[in-house]
Amino acid sequence: MFQLLLMIYLLPVVIIAVLLIRFIRWLLSLALRFIRWAVPQIFRLAEWLLVLGWQGGRCLWRYYRSRTAP
């Protein structure tokens, strides 16, 4: 009798624990998938900004040199 009561009380706890573990695994896989997508995008954006800054700096340097030339 005690085992039956224990099983009745513990069954929902086990079901909720299993569902919680599955949900956490799903969230982790989703986060890893997002990171695998986002990191190359961030590096590509940083590279693009560096190139754009370099080209803008060169353009400003040329403008400055042309204005101060004798």
All heavy atoms as a GROMACS GRO file, in nm:
protein
  603
    1MET      N    1   0.081  -0.119   0.000
    1MET     CA    2   0.000   0.000   0.000
    1MET      C    3   0.086   0.126   0.000
    1MET      O    4   0.058   0.222  -0.071
    1MET     CB    5  -0.091  -0.003   0.124
    1MET     CG    6  -0.188   0.110   0.129
    1MET     SD    7  -0.312   0.087   0.003
    1MET     CE    8  -0.410   0.228   0.026
    2PHE      N    9   0.192   0.124   0.083
    2PHE     CA   10   0.280   0.239   0.091
    2PHE      C   11   0.349   0.264  -0.043
    2PHE      O   12   0.367   0.379  -0.084
    2PHE     CB   13   0.384   0.218   0.202
    2PHE     CG   14   0.484   0.329   0.210
    2PHE    CD1   15   0.447   0.453   0.259
    2PHE    CD2   16   0.615   0.308   0.168
    2PHE    CE1   17   0.540   0.556   0.266
    2PHE    CE2   18   0.707   0.409   0.176
    2PHE     CZ   19   0.670   0.534   0.225
    3GLN      N   20   0.388   0.158  -0.112
    3GLN     CA   21   0.455   0.173  -0.241
    3GLN      C   22   0.360   0.233  -0.344
    3GLN      O   23   0.402   0.315  -0.426
    3GLN     CB   24   0.505   0.038  -0.290
    3GLN     CG   25   0.621  -0.016  -0.209
    3GLN     CD   26   0.660  -0.156  -0.253
    3GLN    OE1   27   0.585  -0.220  -0.325
    3GLN    NE2   28   0.776  -0.202  -0.206
    4LEU      N   29   0.234   0.198  -0.340
    4LEU     CA   30   0.136   0.254  -0.432
    4LEU      C   31   0.119   0.404  -0.408
    4LEU      O   32   0.118   0.483  -0.503
    4LEU     CB   33   0.003   0.181  -0.418
    4LEU     CG   34  -0.108   0.227  -0.513
    4LEU    CD1   35  -0.068   0.201  -0.658
    4LEU    CD2   36  -0.238   0.157  -0.480
    5LEU      N   37   0.108   0.442  -0.281
    5LEU     CA   38   0.096   0.585  -0.249
    5LEU      C   39   0.222   0.662  -0.289
    5LEU      O   40   0.214   0.773  -0.341
    5LEU     CB   41   0.069   0.603  -0.100
    5LEU     CG   42  -0.072   0.571  -0.053
    5LEU    CD1   43  -0.080   0.582   0.098
    5LEU    CD2   44  -0.173   0.664  -0.119
    6LEU      N   45   0.336   0.604  -0.264
    6LEU     CA   46   0.462   0.667  -0.301
    6LEU      C   47   0.470   0.686  -0.452
    6LEU      O   48   0.512   0.792  -0.500
    6LEU     CB   49   0.579   0.582  -0.251
    6LEU     CG   50   0.718   0.644  -0.262
    6LEU    CD1   51   0.727   0.767  -0.173
    6LEU    CD2   52   0.823   0.542  -0.221
    7MET      N   53   0.428   0.586  -0.528
    7MET     CA   54   0.431   0.594  -0.672
    7MET      C   55   0.333   0.700  -0.723
    7MET      O   56   0.363   0.777  -0.814
    7MET     CB   57   0.397   0.458  -0.734
    7MET     CG   58   0.435   0.447  -0.880
    7MET     SD   59   0.428   0.279  -0.939
    7MET     CE   60   0.254   0.252  -0.944
    8ILE      N   61   0.217   0.708  -0.661
    8ILE     CA   62   0.118   0.808  -0.702
    8ILE      C   63   0.169   0.950  -0.675
    8ILE      O   64   0.148   1.040  -0.755
    8ILE     CB   65  -0.017   0.782  -0.630
    8ILE    CG1   66  -0.080   0.656  -0.686
    8ILE    CG2   67  -0.111   0.901  -0.648
    8ILE    CD1   68  -0.204   0.611  -0.610
    9TYR      N   69   0.238   0.969  -0.565
    9TYR     CA   70   0.289   1.101  -0.533
    9TYR      C   71   0.415   1.136  -0.611
    9TYR      O   72   0.437   1.253  -0.643
    9TYR     CB   73   0.317   1.113  -0.382
    9TYR     CG   74   0.192   1.129  -0.299
    9TYR    CD1   75   0.162   1.039  -0.198
    9TYR    CD2   76   0.104   1.233  -0.324
    9TYR    CE1   77   0.047   1.052  -0.123
    9TYR    CE2   78  -0.011   1.247  -0.249
    9TYR     CZ   79  -0.040   1.157  -0.149
    9TYR     OH   80  -0.153   1.172  -0.076
   10LEU      N   81   0.497   1.038  -0.639
   10LEU     CA   82   0.623   1.068  -0.706
   10LEU      C   83   0.610   1.072  -0.858
   10LEU      O   84   0.696   1.131  -0.925
   10LEU     CB   85   0.729   0.964  -0.668
   10LEU     CG   86   0.788   0.979  -0.529
   10LEU    CD1   87   0.895   0.873  -0.506
   10LEU    CD2   88   0.847   1.117  -0.509
   11LEU      N   89   0.507   1.014  -0.914
   11LEU     CA   90   0.492   1.013  -1.060
   11LEU      C   91   0.483   1.153  -1.119
   11LEU      O   92   0.555   1.184  -1.215
   11LEU     CB   93   0.371   0.928  -1.099
   11LEU     CG   94   0.356   0.898  -1.247
   11LEU    CD1   95   0.477   0.819  -1.296
   11LEU    CD2   96   0.228   0.821  -1.273
   12PRO      N   97   0.402   1.245  -1.065
   12PRO     CA   98   0.401   1.381  -1.120
   12PRO      C   99   0.535   1.452  -1.104
   12PRO      O  100   0.577   1.528  -1.192
   12PRO     CB  101   0.292   1.453  -1.041
   12PRO     CG  102   0.210   1.347  -0.982
   12PRO     CD  103   0.297   1.229  -0.965
   13VAL      N  104   0.603   1.426  -0.994
   13VAL     CA  105   0.735   1.488  -0.973
   13VAL      C  106   0.833   1.441  -1.078
   13VAL      O  107   0.908   1.520  -1.136
   13VAL     CB  108   0.787   1.457  -0.831
   13VAL    CG1  109   0.928   1.507  -0.813
   13VAL    CG2  110   0.694   1.516  -0.726
   14VAL      N  111   0.832   1.312  -1.107
   14VAL     CA  112   0.922   1.257  -1.209
   14VAL      C  113   0.887   1.312  -1.347
   14VAL      O  114   0.976   1.350  -1.425
   14VAL     CB  115   0.917   1.102  -1.206
   14VAL    CG1  116   0.991   1.044  -1.324
   14VAL    CG2  117   0.975   1.050  -1.076
   15ILE      N  118   0.758   1.320  -1.377
   15ILE     CA  119   0.716   1.373  -1.507
   15ILE      C  120   0.759   1.518  -1.523
   15ILE      O  121   0.813   1.558  -1.627
   15ILE     CB  122   0.563   1.357  -1.524
   15ILE    CG1  123   0.528   1.209  -1.540
   15ILE    CG2  124   0.512   1.437  -1.642
   15ILE    CD1  125   0.379   1.182  -1.541
   16ILE      N  126   0.738   1.599  -1.420
   16ILE     CA  127   0.778   1.740  -1.426
   16ILE      C  128   0.930   1.752  -1.438
   16ILE      O  129   0.981   1.836  -1.513
   16ILE     CB  130   0.724   1.816  -1.304
   16ILE    CG1  131   0.572   1.827  -1.316
   16ILE    CG2  132   0.787   1.953  -1.291
   16ILE    CD1  133   0.505   1.883  -1.193
   17ALA      N  134   1.004   1.670  -1.367
   17ALA     CA  135   1.150   1.674  -1.374
   17ALA      C  136   1.198   1.639  -1.515
   17ALA      O  137   1.287   1.705  -1.570
   17ALA     CB  138   1.211   1.580  -1.272
   18VAL      N  139   1.139   1.537  -1.575
   18VAL     CA  140   1.179   1.497  -1.711
   18VAL      C  141   1.146   1.608  -1.810
   18VAL      O  142   1.228   1.642  -1.896
   18VAL     CB  143   1.110   1.364  -1.749
   18VAL    CG1  144   1.124   1.337  -1.898
   18VAL    CG2  145   1.168   1.250  -1.668
   19LEU      N  146   1.027   1.666  -1.798
   19LEU     CA  147   0.990   1.776  -1.888
   19LEU      C  148   1.082   1.897  -1.869
   19LEU      O  149   1.120   1.963  -1.967
   19LEU     CB  150   0.844   1.815  -1.867
   19LEU     CG  151   0.741   1.714  -1.914
   19LEU    CD1  152   0.601   1.760  -1.878
   19LEU    CD2  153   0.752   1.691  -2.063
   20LEU      N  154   1.118   1.925  -1.746
   20LEU     CA  155   1.208   2.037  -1.719
   20LEU      C  156   1.346   2.012  -1.778
   20LEU      O  157   1.407   2.102  -1.838
   20LEU     CB  158   1.217   2.059  -1.568
   20LEU     CG  159   1.288   2.185  -1.522
   20LEU    CD1  160   1.215   2.308  -1.571
   20LEU    CD2  161   1.297   2.186  -1.371
   21ILE      N  162   1.396   1.891  -1.766
   21ILE     CA  163   1.526   1.858  -1.824
   21ILE      C  164   1.522   1.869  -1.975
   21ILE      O  165   1.613   1.923  -2.038
   21ILE     CB  166   1.570   1.717  -1.777
   21ILE    CG1  167   1.606   1.719  -1.629
   21ILE    CG2  168   1.687   1.666  -1.860
   21ILE    CD1  169   1.630   1.583  -1.570
   22ARG      N  170   1.415   1.822  -2.038
   22ARG     CA  171   1.402   1.833  -2.184
   22ARG      C  172   1.396   1.979  -2.227
   22ARG      O  173   1.457   2.018  -2.326
   22ARG     CB  174   1.278   1.761  -2.232
   22ARG     CG  175   1.294   1.613  -2.238
   22ARG     CD  176   1.174   1.551  -2.303
   22ARG     NE  177   1.194   1.408  -2.323
   22ARG     CZ  178   1.113   1.333  -2.391
   22ARG    NH1  179   1.006   1.383  -2.447
   22ARG    NH2  180   1.139   1.205  -2.405
   23PHE      N  181   1.323   2.061  -2.151
   23PHE     CA  182   1.312   2.203  -2.184
   23PHE      C  183   1.447   2.272  -2.173
   23PHE      O  184   1.485   2.352  -2.259
   23PHE     CB  185   1.209   2.269  -2.091
   23PHE     CG  186   1.188   2.414  -2.119
   23PHE    CD1  187   1.127   2.455  -2.236
   23PHE    CD2  188   1.229   2.508  -2.028
   23PHE    CE1  189   1.106   2.590  -2.262
   23PHE    CE2  190   1.209   2.643  -2.052
   23PHE     CZ  191   1.148   2.684  -2.169
   24ILE      N  192   1.523   2.239  -2.068
   24ILE     CA  193   1.655   2.299  -2.051
   24ILE      C  194   1.749   2.255  -2.163
   24ILE      O  195   1.825   2.337  -2.217
   24ILE     CB  196   1.713   2.263  -1.911
   24ILE    CG1  197   1.632   2.336  -1.804
   24ILE    CG2  198   1.860   2.297  -1.901
   24ILE    CD1  199   1.665   2.293  -1.663
   25ARG      N  200   1.744   2.127  -2.202
   25ARG     CA  201   1.827   2.081  -2.313
   25ARG      C  202   1.790   2.152  -2.443
   25ARG      O  203   1.877   2.189  -2.523
   25ARG     CB  204   1.813   1.930  -2.330
   25ARG     CG  205   1.887   1.852  -2.224
   25ARG     CD  206   1.871   1.703  -2.243
   25ARG     NE  207   1.921   1.662  -2.374
   25ARG     CZ  208   1.890   1.549  -2.434
   25ARG    NH1  209   1.809   1.464  -2.374
   25ARG    NH2  210   1.941   1.518  -2.550
   26TRP      N  211   1.659   2.173  -2.464
   26TRP     CA  212   1.613   2.243  -2.584
   26TRP      C  213   1.663   2.388  -2.583
   26TRP      O  214   1.709   2.439  -2.686
   26TRP     CB  215   1.460   2.239  -2.591
   26TRP     CG  216   1.405   2.313  -2.708
   26TRP    CD1  217   1.404   2.273  -2.837
   26TRP    CD2  218   1.345   2.442  -2.705
   26TRP    NE1  219   1.347   2.370  -2.915
   26TRP    CE2  220   1.308   2.474  -2.836
   26TRP    CE3  221   1.318   2.534  -2.603
   26TRP    CZ2  222   1.248   2.594  -2.869
   26TRP    CZ3  223   1.256   2.652  -2.637
   26TRP    CH2  224   1.222   2.681  -2.768
   27LEU      N  225   1.656   2.455  -2.468
   27LEU     CA  226   1.705   2.593  -2.459
   27LEU      C  227   1.854   2.600  -2.486
   27LEU      O  228   1.902   2.692  -2.553
   27LEU     CB  229   1.674   2.651  -2.322
   27LEU     CG  230   1.532   2.704  -2.300
   27LEU    CD1  231   1.517   2.756  -2.158
   27LEU    CD2  232   1.499   2.812  -2.399
   28LEU      N  233   1.929   2.504  -2.432
   28LEU     CA  234   2.074   2.504  -2.455
   28LEU      C  235   2.108   2.483  -2.602
   28LEU      O  236   2.196   2.550  -2.656
   28LEU     CB  237   2.141   2.397  -2.369
   28LEU     CG  238   2.157   2.430  -2.221
   28LEU    CD1  239   2.213   2.310  -2.147
   28LEU    CD2  240   2.247   2.549  -2.204
   29SER      N  241   2.038   2.392  -2.667
   29SER     CA  242   2.065   2.370  -2.809
   29SER      C  243   2.026   2.492  -2.891
   29SER      O  244   2.097   2.528  -2.986
   29SER     CB  245   1.991   2.246  -2.859
   29SER     OG  246   1.852   2.269  -2.862
   30LEU      N  247   1.918   2.558  -2.853
   30LEU     CA  248   1.878   2.681  -2.922
   30LEU      C  249   1.982   2.790  -2.902
   30LEU      O  250   2.017   2.862  -2.997
   30LEU     CB  251   1.741   2.726  -2.870
   30LEU     CG  252   1.670   2.835  -2.947
   30LEU    CD1  253   1.632   2.783  -3.085
   30LEU    CD2  254   1.546   2.877  -2.872
   31ALA      N  255   2.032   2.804  -2.780
   31ALA     CA  256   2.135   2.905  -2.752
   31ALA      C  257   2.263   2.876  -2.829
   31ALA      O  258   2.325   2.967  -2.884
   31ALA     CB  259   2.162   2.910  -2.601
   32LEU      N  260   2.304   2.749  -2.834
   32LEU     CA  261   2.424   2.715  -2.909
   32LEU      C  262   2.407   2.742  -3.058
   32LEU      O  263   2.499   2.790  -3.124
   32LEU     CB  264   2.461   2.569  -2.886
   32LEU     CG  265   2.520   2.538  -2.749
   32LEU    CD1  266   2.540   2.388  -2.733
   32LEU    CD2  267   2.651   2.610  -2.730
   33ARG      N  268   2.289   2.711  -3.111
   33ARG     CA  269   2.263   2.738  -3.252
   33ARG      C  270   2.268   2.888  -3.280
   33ARG      O  271   2.325   2.932  -3.381
   33ARG     CB  272   2.125   2.682  -3.290
   33ARG     CG  273   2.115   2.649  -3.434
   33ARG     CD  274   1.983   2.584  -3.468
   33ARG     NE  275   1.949   2.475  -3.377
   33ARG     CZ  276   1.827   2.436  -3.351
   33ARG    NH1  277   1.725   2.496  -3.407
   33ARG    NH2  278   1.805   2.335  -3.269
   34PHE      N  279   2.213   2.969  -3.189
   34PHE     CA  280   2.216   3.114  -3.206
   34PHE      C  281   2.359   3.166  -3.198
   34PHE      O  282   2.399   3.253  -3.277
   34PHE     CB  283   2.129   3.182  -3.100
   34PHE     CG  284   2.136   3.332  -3.106
   34PHE    CD1  285   2.073   3.400  -3.207
   34PHE    CD2  286   2.207   3.402  -3.011
   34PHE    CE1  287   2.080   3.539  -3.213
   34PHE    CE2  288   2.215   3.539  -3.016
   34PHE     CZ  289   2.151   3.608  -3.117
   35ILE      N  290   2.437   3.113  -3.105
   35ILE     CA  291   2.577   3.157  -3.090
   35ILE      C  292   2.657   3.122  -3.215
   35ILE      O  293   2.737   3.202  -3.265
   35ILE     CB  294   2.640   3.097  -2.963
   35ILE    CG1  295   2.580   3.164  -2.840
   35ILE    CG2  296   2.790   3.109  -2.964
   35ILE    CD1  297   2.618   3.097  -2.709
   36ARG      N  298   2.634   3.000  -3.269
   36ARG     CA  299   2.705   2.960  -3.390
   36ARG      C  300   2.671   3.050  -3.507
   36ARG      O  301   2.750   3.068  -3.598
   36ARG     CB  302   2.673   2.816  -3.425
   36ARG     CG  303   2.743   2.716  -3.336
   36ARG     CD  304   2.714   2.576  -3.378
   36ARG     NE  305   2.760   2.553  -3.515
   36ARG     CZ  306   2.726   2.448  -3.587
   36ARG    NH1  307   2.645   2.358  -3.537
   36ARG    NH2  308   2.772   2.434  -3.708
   37TRP      N  309   2.550   3.109  -3.507
   37TRP     CA  310   2.511   3.200  -3.614
   37TRP      C  311   2.560   3.342  -3.585
   37TRP      O  312   2.606   3.411  -3.675
   37TRP     CB  313   2.359   3.201  -3.629
   37TRP     CG  314   2.311   3.307  -3.724
   37TRP    CD1  315   2.307   3.298  -3.859
   37TRP    CD2  316   2.266   3.438  -3.690
   37TRP    NE1  317   2.261   3.415  -3.911
   37TRP    CE2  318   2.234   3.503  -3.810
   37TRP    CE3  319   2.248   3.506  -3.570
   37TRP    CZ2  320   2.185   3.633  -3.813
   37TRP    CZ3  321   2.200   3.635  -3.574
   37TRP    CH2  322   2.169   3.696  -3.693
   38ALA      N  323   2.553   3.385  -3.458
   38ALA     CA  324   2.578   3.525  -3.423
   38ALA      C  325   2.727   3.561  -3.423
   38ALA      O  326   2.763   3.672  -3.462
   38ALA     CB  327   2.518   3.556  -3.287
   39VAL      N  328   2.812   3.470  -3.379
   39VAL     CA  329   2.955   3.504  -3.368
   39VAL      C  330   3.016   3.538  -3.504
   39VAL      O  331   3.082   3.643  -3.517
   39VAL     CB  332   3.032   3.391  -3.296
   39VAL    CG1  333   3.182   3.409  -3.309
   39VAL    CG2  334   2.990   3.384  -3.150
   40PRO      N  335   2.995   3.460  -3.610
   40PRO     CA  336   3.049   3.503  -3.740
   40PRO      C  337   2.987   3.634  -3.790
   40PRO      O  338   3.057   3.715  -3.851
   40PRO     CB  339   3.012   3.388  -3.835
   40PRO     CG  340   2.992   3.271  -3.747
   40PRO     CD  341   2.941   3.324  -3.619
   41GLN      N  342   2.859   3.657  -3.759
   41GLN     CA  343   2.797   3.783  -3.800
   41GLN      C  344   2.863   3.901  -3.729
   41GLN      O  345   2.888   4.006  -3.790
   41GLN     CB  346   2.647   3.780  -3.767
   41GLN     CG  347   2.568   3.679  -3.845
   41GLN     CD  348   2.555   3.715  -3.990
   41GLN    OE1  349   2.558   3.831  -4.028
   41GLN    NE2  350   2.541   3.614  -4.074
   42ILE      N  351   2.892   3.886  -3.601
   42ILE     CA  352   2.956   3.994  -3.525
   42ILE      C  353   3.096   4.020  -3.578
   42ILE      O  354   3.136   4.136  -3.594
   42ILE     CB  355   2.956   3.959  -3.375
   42ILE    CG1  356   2.813   3.963  -3.321
   42ILE    CG2  357   3.045   4.053  -3.296
   42ILE    CD1  358   2.796   3.908  -3.181
   43PHE      N  359   3.171   3.913  -3.607
   43PHE     CA  360   3.305   3.933  -3.662
   43PHE      C  361   3.300   3.999  -3.799
   43PHE      O  362   3.382   4.085  -3.831
   43PHE     CB  363   3.380   3.800  -3.670
   43PHE     CG  364   3.441   3.758  -3.540
   43PHE    CD1  365   3.419   3.632  -3.489
   43PHE    CD2  366   3.521   3.844  -3.468
   43PHE    CE1  367   3.473   3.592  -3.369
   43PHE    CE2  368   3.576   3.806  -3.347
   43PHE     CZ  369   3.553   3.680  -3.298
   44ARG      N  370   3.202   3.960  -3.881
   44ARG     CA  371   3.188   4.021  -4.013
   44ARG      C  372   3.154   4.169  -4.001
   44ARG      O  373   3.207   4.253  -4.074
   44ARG     CB  374   3.080   3.947  -4.092
   44ARG     CG  375   3.081   3.977  -4.238
   44ARG     CD  376   2.987   3.888  -4.316
   44ARG     NE  377   3.023   3.747  -4.300
   44ARG     CZ  378   2.938   3.650  -4.269
   44ARG    NH1  379   2.811   3.677  -4.251
   44ARG    NH2  380   2.979   3.526  -4.257
   45LEU      N  381   3.067   4.203  -3.907
   45LEU     CA  382   3.031   4.343  -3.884
   45LEU      C  383   3.151   4.422  -3.834
   45LEU      O  384   3.174   4.536  -3.879
   45LEU     CB  385   2.916   4.352  -3.784
   45LEU     CG  386   2.870   4.492  -3.744
   45LEU    CD1  387   2.811   4.563  -3.865
   45LEU    CD2  388   2.769   4.484  -3.632
   46ALA      N  389   3.228   4.365  -3.743
   46ALA     CA  390   3.348   4.433  -3.691
   46ALA      C  391   3.449   4.456  -3.803
   46ALA      O  392   3.509   4.564  -3.814
   46ALA     CB  393   3.410   4.352  -3.578
   47GLU      N  394   3.468   4.356  -3.888
   47GLU     CA  395   3.561   4.371  -4.001
   47GLU      C  396   3.512   4.480  -4.095
   47GLU      O  397   3.590   4.564  -4.140
   47GLU     CB  398   3.573   4.239  -4.075
   47GLU     CG  399   3.666   4.243  -4.193
   47GLU     CD  400   3.664   4.113  -4.271
   47GLU    OE1  401   3.579   4.027  -4.243
   47GLU    OE2  402   3.748   4.101  -4.361
   48TRP      N  403   3.382   4.482  -4.123
   48TRP     CA  404   3.325   4.583  -4.212
   48TRP      C  405   3.343   4.723  -4.154
   48TRP      O  406   3.380   4.818  -4.225
   48TRP     CB  407   3.177   4.551  -4.233
   48TRP     CG  408   3.108   4.646  -4.325
   48TRP    CD1  409   3.120   4.654  -4.459
   48TRP    CD2  410   3.015   4.747  -4.286
   48TRP    NE1  411   3.040   4.754  -4.507
   48TRP    CE2  412   2.974   4.812  -4.403
   48TRP    CE3  413   2.962   4.787  -4.165
   48TRP    CZ2  414   2.882   4.917  -4.402
   48TRP    CZ3  415   2.870   4.891  -4.163
   48TRP    CH2  416   2.832   4.954  -4.280
   49LEU      N  417   3.321   4.738  -4.022
   49LEU     CA  418   3.338   4.868  -3.958
   49LEU      C  419   3.485   4.912  -3.959
   49LEU      O  420   3.514   5.031  -3.978
   49LEU     CB  421   3.285   4.865  -3.815
   49LEU     CG  422   3.134   4.862  -3.802
   49LEU    CD1  423   3.094   4.842  -3.657
   49LEU    CD2  424   3.072   4.988  -3.856
   50LEU      N  425   3.577   4.819  -3.940
   50LEU     CA  426   3.719   4.854  -3.946
   50LEU      C  427   3.759   4.901  -4.086
   50LEU      O  428   3.829   5.001  -4.101
   50LEU     CB  429   3.805   4.734  -3.905
   50LEU     CG  430   3.814   4.707  -3.756
   50LEU    CD1  431   3.885   4.575  -3.731
   50LEU    CD2  432   3.887   4.819  -3.687
   51VAL      N  433   3.713   4.829  -4.187
   51VAL     CA  434   3.745   4.869  -4.324
   51VAL      C  435   3.683   5.004  -4.355
   51VAL      O  436   3.747   5.091  -4.415
   51VAL     CB  437   3.696   4.761  -4.425
   51VAL    CG1  438   3.700   4.812  -4.567
   51VAL    CG2  439   3.780   4.636  -4.410
   52LEU      N  440   3.560   5.024  -4.313
   52LEU     CA  441   3.492   5.152  -4.338
   52LEU      C  442   3.564   5.266  -4.266
   52LEU      O  443   3.585   5.374  -4.324
   52LEU     CB  444   3.348   5.143  -4.290
   52LEU     CG  445   3.252   5.251  -4.337
   52LEU    CD1  446   3.237   5.244  -4.488
   52LEU    CD2  447   3.117   5.233  -4.270
   53GLY      N  448   3.606   5.242  -4.142
   53GLY     CA  449   3.681   5.343  -4.068
   53GLY      C  450   3.815   5.373  -4.131
   53GLY      O  451   3.858   5.490  -4.139
   54TRP      N  452   3.882   5.269  -4.180
   54TRP     CA  453   4.011   5.288  -4.246
   54TRP      C  454   3.995   5.371  -4.373
   54TRP      O  455   4.071   5.465  -4.397
   54TRP     CB  456   4.073   5.153  -4.278
   54TRP     CG  457   4.200   5.161  -4.356
   54TRP    CD1  458   4.216   5.138  -4.488
   54TRP    CD2  459   4.328   5.198  -4.306
   54TRP    NE1  460   4.345   5.157  -4.525
   54TRP    CE2  461   4.418   5.194  -4.415
   54TRP    CE3  462   4.376   5.234  -4.181
   54TRP    CZ2  463   4.552   5.226  -4.402
   54TRP    CZ3  464   4.510   5.264  -4.168
   54TRP    CH2  465   4.595   5.260  -4.277
   55GLN      N  466   3.894   5.340  -4.453
   55GLN     CA  467   3.872   5.415  -4.576
   55GLN      C  468   3.831   5.559  -4.545
   55GLN      O  469   3.876   5.653  -4.612
   55GLN     CB  470   3.764   5.346  -4.661
   55GLN     CG  471   3.811   5.216  -4.721
   55GLN     CD  472   3.700   5.143  -4.794
   55GLN    OE1  473   3.584   5.181  -4.785
   55GLN    NE2  474   3.736   5.037  -4.864
   56GLY      N  475   3.748   5.579  -4.445
   56GLY     CA  476   3.709   5.715  -4.406
   56GLY      C  477   3.827   5.793  -4.354
   56GLY      O  478   3.842   5.912  -4.382
   57GLY      N  479   3.912   5.726  -4.276
   57GLY     CA  480   4.032   5.793  -4.225
   57GLY      C  481   4.126   5.833  -4.337
   57GLY      O  482   4.184   5.942  -4.336
   58ARG      N  483   4.142   5.745  -4.435
   58ARG     CA  484   4.228   5.779  -4.550
   58ARG      C  485   4.171   5.897  -4.628
   58ARG      O  486   4.245   5.986  -4.672
   58ARG     CB  487   4.241   5.658  -4.643
   58ARG     CG  488   4.340   5.557  -4.591
   58ARG     CD  489   4.356   5.437  -4.682
   58ARG     NE  490   4.355   5.470  -4.823
   58ARG     CZ  491   4.310   5.391  -4.918
   58ARG    NH1  492   4.261   5.273  -4.887
   58ARG    NH2  493   4.312   5.427  -5.043
   59CYS      N  494   4.039   5.898  -4.643
   59CYS     CA  495   3.974   6.008  -4.715
   59CYS      C  496   3.993   6.139  -4.639
   59CYS      O  497   4.026   6.242  -4.699
   59CYS     CB  498   3.826   5.977  -4.732
   59CYS     SG  499   3.736   6.101  -4.824
   60LEU      N  500   3.975   6.137  -4.507
   60LEU     CA  501   3.995   6.258  -4.429
   60LEU      C  502   4.141   6.302  -4.431
   60LEU      O  503   4.171   6.422  -4.436
   60LEU     CB  504   3.950   6.235  -4.284
   60LEU     CG  505   3.799   6.230  -4.261
   60LEU    CD1  506   3.769   6.191  -4.118
   60LEU    CD2  507   3.737   6.365  -4.294
   61TRP      N  508   4.233   6.206  -4.428
   61TRP     CA  509   4.374   6.239  -4.432
   61TRP      C  510   4.408   6.306  -4.565
   61TRP      O  511   4.480   6.406  -4.568
   61TRP     CB  512   4.457   6.113  -4.413
   61TRP     CG  513   4.607   6.136  -4.423
   61TRP    CD1  514   4.688   6.102  -4.525
   61TRP    CD2  515   4.688   6.201  -4.327
   61TRP    NE1  516   4.816   6.140  -4.500
   61TRP    CE2  517   4.820   6.202  -4.377
   61TRP    CE3  518   4.665   6.258  -4.203
   61TRP    CZ2  519   4.926   6.258  -4.308
   61TRP    CZ3  520   4.770   6.314  -4.134
   61TRP    CH2  521   4.899   6.313  -4.186
   62ARG      N  522   4.356   6.255  -4.676
   62ARG     CA  523   4.380   6.317  -4.806
   62ARG      C  524   4.324   6.459  -4.810
   62ARG      O  525   4.388   6.551  -4.861
   62ARG     CB  526   4.314   6.234  -4.917
   62ARG     CG  527   4.407   6.133  -4.975
   62ARG     CD  528   4.351   6.078  -5.107
   62ARG     NE  529   4.365   5.934  -5.101
   62ARG     CZ  530   4.265   5.849  -5.102
   62ARG    NH1  531   4.143   5.891  -5.115
   62ARG    NH2  532   4.287   5.721  -5.092
   63TYR      N  533   4.204   6.478  -4.754
   63TYR     CA  534   4.143   6.609  -4.752
   63TYR      C  535   4.227   6.705  -4.668
   63TYR      O  536   4.252   6.819  -4.708
   63TYR     CB  537   4.000   6.599  -4.696
   63TYR     CG  538   3.931   6.732  -4.680
   63TYR    CD1  539   3.887   6.802  -4.792
   63TYR    CD2  540   3.911   6.786  -4.554
   63TYR    CE1  541   3.824   6.924  -4.778
   63TYR    CE2  542   3.848   6.908  -4.539
   63TYR     CZ  543   3.805   6.977  -4.651
   63TYR     OH  544   3.744   7.098  -4.637
   64TYR      N  545   4.274   6.658  -4.553
   64TYR     CA  546   4.357   6.742  -4.466
   64TYR      C  547   4.488   6.778  -4.536
   64TYR      O  548   4.532   6.892  -4.531
   64TYR     CB  549   4.383   6.666  -4.335
   64TYR     CG  550   4.484   6.732  -4.247
   64TYR    CD1  551   4.450   6.845  -4.171
   64TYR    CD2  552   4.615   6.683  -4.238
   64TYR    CE1  553   4.543   6.906  -4.091
   64TYR    CE2  554   4.708   6.744  -4.157
   64TYR     CZ  555   4.673   6.857  -4.083
   64TYR     OH  556   4.765   6.917  -4.004
   65ARG      N  557   4.551   6.679  -4.600
   65ARG     CA  558   4.678   6.705  -4.668
   65ARG      C  559   4.660   6.803  -4.784
   65ARG      O  560   4.746   6.885  -4.809
   65ARG     CB  561   4.736   6.574  -4.721
   65ARG     CG  562   4.776   6.475  -4.615
   65ARG     CD  563   4.911   6.500  -4.562
   65ARG     NE  564   5.007   6.479  -4.670
   65ARG     CZ  565   5.133   6.512  -4.662
   65ARG    NH1  566   5.181   6.563  -4.552
   65ARG    NH2  567   5.214   6.493  -4.763
   66SER      N  568   4.549   6.793  -4.856
   66SER     CA  569   4.528   6.882  -4.968
   66SER      C  570   4.500   7.024  -4.923
   66SER      O  571   4.537   7.120  -4.990
   66SER     CB  572   4.411   6.832  -5.056
   66SER     OG  573   4.290   6.845  -4.987
   67ARG      N  574   4.441   7.042  -4.807
   67ARG     CA  575   4.412   7.178  -4.758
   67ARG      C  576   4.534   7.244  -4.697
   67ARG      O  577   4.548   7.367  -4.701
   67ARG     CB  578   4.302   7.174  -4.652
   67ARG     CG  579   4.165   7.151  -4.712
   67ARG     CD  580   4.058   7.155  -4.605
   67ARG     NE  581   4.067   7.274  -4.522
   67ARG     CZ  582   3.993   7.384  -4.538
   67ARG    NH1  583   3.905   7.387  -4.635
   67ARG    NH2  584   4.007   7.487  -4.458
   68THR      N  585   4.625   7.168  -4.643
   68THR     CA  586   4.741   7.227  -4.576
   68THR      C  587   4.864   7.227  -4.665
   68THR      O  588   4.970   7.270  -4.622
   68THR     CB  589   4.774   7.151  -4.447
   68THR    OG1  590   4.797   7.013  -4.480
   68THR    CG2  591   4.659   7.161  -4.348
   69ALA      N  592   4.849   7.177  -4.789
   69ALA     CA  593   4.966   7.174  -4.877
   69ALA      C  594   5.000   7.318  -4.919
   69ALA      O  595   4.912   7.401  -4.939
   69ALA     CB  596   4.936   7.090  -5.001
   70PRO      N  597   5.130   7.349  -4.932
   70PRO     CA  598   5.170   7.487  -4.970
   70PRO      C  599   5.138   7.517  -5.116
   70PRO      O  600   5.127   7.435  -5.200
   70PRO     CB  601   5.319   7.488  -4.945
   70PRO     CG  602   5.362   7.348  -4.932
   70PRO     CD  603   5.241   7.267  -4.902
   0.00000   0.00000   0.00000
